Structure formats: C-alpha cells, structure tokens
C-alpha cells in the first residue's frame, strides 16, 4: 500500500514541476480540452464542470485557504458546530524526523493538510516501516498541490502531515462517505460513496429527504441503496452551518456508530472535471452554480 501511495506522490510532484510555467487559465483550458475534446467556455459556461472552472479561477478562492487546510479547518468546525464532530488529532509533522511510529496507536490515518488524496490508512502498524513512512512524509511535504491542480485555495498553505484517529465502523466494513452539495449555504444533494477499491467507487445520490435521485457519473458504478441515517437532519444542519455564506461548497462527513464526523470542505470537486448524467441534471446543477 505505502509503495503505491509513494509512487503517486512522486508522479504528481514531477508533473507539477513540468507544468509550473503555465498560467492557471491556460492550465485549465488544456486539461478541460484533453478530458472533453472541446474548448472550455469561461465567458458563457453551460455545464456544471465549466461553471466550476469559472469558480476555480475566481479571486474568491484566495479567501478559502483556512477552510481547505485539514489542520486549520478544525478550529472553524469547532467554532461553528462544535468539537464533538471532529475526529481525534493524534499529532502533526512539519519534518519527517519528528515522526515516531511507536508514539502512535496500532491504527491511525496520515493525511497531508494542504491537498486532496494524500492519505495513508494504517490498520496494523507492525506491518509498516518507520523509515518508509518518514520517506513518504518527506515526499508529501515537498508537494505543491496548487501547482498540480491550480486550485488557488491550496496556494501558500504551510504544509503539515497530520495523524488522526482511525475511524472504525466495526466488522471490517468500509466507511461510508456522505458528501453534501450546498449552494448559497443550503444543502441540495447528498452523494453517498459506499464501496471503495483503489480508484473504483460506488456512488448513489439522494435529495435532502433521502429520496434517491436519478443522477450518476459515468466513471462510477451506482451503489446499493443506503438506509436513511437516523441523524440525517443533524448531518444536514451541520452542513448548512459549515457552508455558511459560501456560494458553493461540498461538505463531507462520515457516520460511525451513529456518530457524525466531519471530513472536509471542498470547493472544487474532482478539480472541476466531473459531469453528471443525465445531461438535464448536470444543467440543473450548472444553473444553480450560476445563480450562487
């Protein structure tokens, strides 16, 4: 597992160095064209993806750094909804030599604070080498996620690797993600990710009354119907409060043994490269984005 995580970190770092001279807008136009085989329309965005690209390139992003920093956002969550929704913070590292494997419990999770997708889940630390984890931390601390994605909200964040408690849902079952899409501070749609295996995931979408929506993304399988959480109203209330005055954001949670845990706040899902199907649903979300 750690070798795959290390390889991805290396590739992303090399990519960021190769494209560092390209402007943000130029980068976005190139990536969009490669993925969609058509030009990116920033002046009159039609799709949800194009609307996200406009949002991504806006100056508004410069004000969102503390909300995407997985370390500093904890203070925001504590102030707005309360500390009880935070997973336990075990430690953080700004230098790989500060990491001591024997100081951590048998199960824990490592995350890079200023990026998305840089995670290491440790379920048995006896199977991991402190030397290899230190090497991984060193690589992560050299990652400039802004250069890789051109998401300006990640620019100039002081890099830290944080160690959090392992959320155990019991019975060896995987955690279920509840991702709440919010427009102008109001929850609109809940994306549920159930099964994960590498890059394969199962997605299901619900409205705020837990009615299953006929929405999907072509790159992911549809997940099985999930039971309505007993604390759905509490989860939506947390999302509403954390979404605050943001024109758009996605607020992510886990529910473990009927307790809600905050995951993260995302402003540009999938780095703006996502298309919802059917097209009518994508256009509806794009319309909401334009009005936000």
N, C-alpha and C positions, 0 to 999 in steps of 0.2 A: 504493500500500500504506500509506504513512505517513498519508495523509488518512483512510483507514478506521480505522486504529488511533487516530488523534486524535479522530475522531468518537465512537467507542465510549467513550474515556476521558471525554469531555465529558458524554455521556449518563449514564454511571454516577455521575459526580460530582454532577450535578444531581439524580439520583434519590436519592442518599444524603442530600442536604440536605433534600429534600422529606419524607423519612420519618424524619428524625433524632429526632423527638419520640416515636416509637412504641417501646414496650418490646421487648426481644428476643423474649419469648414471644409477644407479640401479633403481631409481625412474622412469626414462624414460622407461626402459625396462619393468618394471612391468605394467605401465599404458598402454603402447603400446600393450602388450600381452593381457591384460584384454579387450581392445577395439577391437583388431583384431584377437585374438585367434591364433597368430603366433608370433615367435620371431622377435624382432627388429634387422634389419641388418644395422649396422652402418658402417661396412667396405666396403660394396658394396650396397648402398641404391638404391632401384629400384623405389619406389613410391614417390609421392610428399610429403606425410607425413613423410616417412623415411628421405628424403632429408632435410626437415625442422628440424627433430630431430638432424641430424648432425650439422646443422647451430645453433640450440639451444644450443648444448653442446660445441660449439667452443669458444675460448677465445675472439673472435671478439665481443661477446655480452657484455663483460665488458666495452667496449668503448661507449655503446649506451644509457647509463643511462639518459643523459640530453634530449635525444630525446623521451623517453617514459614517462618522468616526465611531467604531464599535466600542471605543473606550469612553469618549466624552458624552455620547448619547445616553449613557447610563444615568447621568445627572439629570438630563432632560426628562427621561422616563420617571425617575424618582420624584421629580418636582410636579409632573403633570398627572400621573396616575398612581404613583406610589411604588416603593421599593419591593413590595411583595410580588410584582410582576417581573422582576429581574432574576435571571439565573445567577448563581453564586460565582463571584470572581475570585479565582484562586491566586493569580499572580499576573504580572505583565513584565515584558522584557524589551529593552531597547538595545541590548547587546547579547549575542548568543552565549557568551560566557557566564551570564547571570542565570542561565537555565540549569536547574538541578533536578534530575529525574526523580531522585529519592525524596524530594520535598513535596512531590505531588501524589495524590491518591492513585489507586490502581487504574481507575477510569477517569479520563478527562478529555477536554477538547481544546485544541490550539487554533487560534484564528489571527489573521493579520487584520489590524484595526482599520486600515485605510483602503480596503479592497473588497471585492466580492469573489467568492470561490476559492479563497486560500484558507483551507481548513484541514486539520488533521484530527481524526477521531481515534482516540486510544482507548480500547476496551480491556487491554491487558498489557500493562507497561513492561512486564517481564519479556515480552516479545519485541521490545523496541530498544534500540541502542541510543544512549545519551549523545554519543558522538554524532550519529546520523541526524538526530533531531536538532542538535546545535547547528549542523551544516544547513539544514532546512531553514531554520530561523534566520541564519545569516543571509541566505538567498532571498527570503521574504523581505527582510529589512532593506534590501537593495532594489526592491520592486517599486517602480513609479507607476502606479495604476492609472493615473491620469494620462500618461503618455501612451499606454496600451489602449485605452478606451476613449480618450478625450472627453471624459466626464469631468467637468471643471470643479464639481463639488468635492472631488478627491484630491485636488491640487494643493500642495504645500501643507498637507496634514503630517504632523510628526508621527513617524512610523513606530508602532509598537506591536508586539505579538502578545496576545492575551491568552491566559489559560482559564477556562471556565469549567464549572462542574459538569459532569456527564449527566444528561437528562435521560433517565431510564424509564421507558414506558412499561417495562416488565415483560416477561415471557419471550424475550428475544425479538419482539415486534419492532418495526421501524417507527420512528417519529412521524407524525402526520403534520404537514405544514398547512396553516390557514393564512392565506395572503389576501388582505382586504384592499381592494382598489377604491380609493377615495378621491372625489372631485369637490373642490371648494369645501373641504373638511367634512364631507358627507360620504359614508360608506355606500358603495353602489353594487359591488360584485365581490364574491369570495372565491378565490382559487384554492382548491384543495389538492395538495400533492401527497399521494399515499405511498406508492411503491417507488423505490429508487434502486437502480442497479447501474453503476457507472454513469453514463450520460443518458440512460433510459429512465424515463419517469412516467407516471400515470397522473393525468390532470383531470379534475372534474370541477365544474363551475356552478355556483349557486347564487341566487339573489339573497337579499338580507332577511327574507322569510324562510330561507332554506328550500326554496323551490329550485329544482335542478334546471339549469339553463342549457339550451341547445347551442353551446359555444364550445369551440375546441381550437387547438393549434395543430396543424398538420404534422409537425415533427414529434408529437407526443401522443401516446395511446390514451384513450378515455379510461379513467379509473372506475372502480366499483363505487356504487352509491354509498356514501358515508352517512351514518346516523347523525341526526341533528344534535350538536353538542348541547348538553344541559345548560351550559353557561354561555350560549350564543349571544344573548343580549348583553352580557357583561363584556364579551370579546368585542362586540360592535361598539359599545360605549367607550372602551379603551382606544379602539381605532379612531373613533370620532375625536376624542380629546387629543390624541397624539398627532392626528392630521391637522389640527388647529386651523391656521389660516393659509395653509399651503394650497395652491391652485390644483395641484395633483400630487399624489404620492401613493405608494403601496405600503401598508403597514403589515408586517409579518409576525405571526405568533405560532407557538406550539401549545398543545393542551396535553398535559401529562398527569394522569391520575386525577382528572377533573380540575387541575390547577392550570391557569393560563400563564404562559411565559412569553415575554416579548422577545422577538427575534431580531428585527432590524427595520429601518425605514429606508425604502428605495424610491428614488425619484425617476430613474430611467430604467425600467425593467428590461432585461435582456439587451442592455446597451442600445435600446430603441429598435432592435432588429426582431420584431415579433409581429406576426399577422394573425389576427383572429378570423376564424371561419364560423359560419358563412360570412360572406362579404358584408351583408346588411348589418351584422353585429359589429364588425370592425368599423364600419362607417358611423354607427351609432356612438361608439366609444370615441371616435375621432371628433365627432360633433360636440360631445361633452368636453373634450380636451380643448377645443377652440373657444368654448364658452367660459372655460375655467379662468 
